[in-house]
Amino acid sequence: MLCNYWRAYDSSVSAFHAVVHAMMAVRDLPAAEKAGWRAWFEHYVFADEAAAAGDHLPAPARGVLGPASQDRTERIRGYLLKSLQRR
């Protein structure tokens, strides 16, 4: 298999890894569940207004919905590492 993908400016964060994880976690779900996940991905990731999805919350409560930052990236990375190590 050959695969080309573009690296993010921050090379420690890869959209390709997200695709691989989605293939493992979402691809083989029943159609109704996949439709639900598609809606979540659209709302929180792909929609033009996705970056503003947490704007209705006070800034300290936004967590992963807050603006991109090194701190947010590290918090998400830590969460993912812990959750993947439990399996």
Secondary structure, DSSP 4 states (H G I P E B T S, - for coil): -----PPPSSTTS-HHHHHHHHHHHTTTS-HHHHHHHHHHHIIIIISTTGGGTTTTS-GGG-GGGS---HHHHHHHHHHHHHHHHT-
